[in-house]
Amino acid sequence: MIGGRPVSGLGPQVAVHRPSDLLPYASIEDGGAEAVGRSVEAAKAGLSASRWSKVPPRERARVLYKW
């Protein structure tokens, strides 16, 4: 998901392994630099469109610490 939308075809499949026995149980796409760039831009747009961006940093920290 990037910007609230499902995405696919960004990169090769990478196996995800269980830490307990190292057996593969899923696969995900390795999106690489393009996916990172798209994600960062979506995050910036989401932040600027929200009320959260207007909350002072100390207040944000307090809220996140409680969470």
DAMO-V872224 format. One record per residue. N is the residue number from 1. RES is the residue in one small letter. SS is DSSP state (a for helix, b for strand, c for the rest). PHI is phi in whole degrees, -180 to 180 (none if undefined). D_LAST is the distance of its C-alpha to the last C-alpha in whole Angstrom. Layout:
N;RES;SS;PHI;D_LAST, N;RES;SS;PHI;D_LAST
This chain:
1;m;c;none;23, 2;i;b;-134;23, 3;g;c;64;23, 4;g;c;80;22, 5;r;b;-122;25, 6;p;c;-68;27, 7;v;c;-130;29, 8;s;c;-152;31, 9;g;c;78;34, 10;l;c;-86;32, 11;g;c;-177;33, 12;p;c;-71;35, 13;q;b;-75;33, 14;v;b;-125;31, 15;a;b;-74;31, 16;v;b;-108;28, 17;h;b;-111;28, 18;r;c;-69;27, 19;p;c;-66;26, 20;s;c;-70;28, 21;d;c;-136;31, 22;l;c;63;31, 23;l;c;-81;32, 24;p;b;-70;31, 25;y;b;-132;30, 26;a;b;-161;29, 27;s;b;-138;30, 28;i;b;-133;28, 29;e;b;-89;29, 30;d;c;-90;29, 31;g;c;-73;29, 32;g;a;73;30, 33;a;a;-63;30, 34;e;a;-63;31, 35;a;a;-66;28, 36;v;a;-63;26, 37;g;a;-60;28, 38;r;a;-64;27, 39;s;a;-66;23, 40;v;a;-63;23, 41;e;a;-63;25, 42;a;a;-65;23, 43;a;a;-66;20, 44;k;a;-61;22, 45;a;a;-64;23, 46;g;a;-65;20, 47;l;a;-66;18, 48;s;a;-69;22, 49;a;c;-88;22, 50;s;c;-110;19, 51;r;a;-72;18, 52;w;a;-57;15, 53;s;a;-67;18, 54;k;a;-95;19, 55;v;c;-78;16, 56;p;c;-59;17, 57;p;a;-54;15, 58;r;a;-63;14, 59;e;a;-67;13, 60;r;a;-58;11, 61;a;a;-60;10, 62;r;a;-62;9, 63;v;a;-64;6, 64;l;a;-67;5, 65;y;a;-64;5, 66;k;a;-66;4, 67;w;c;-68;0
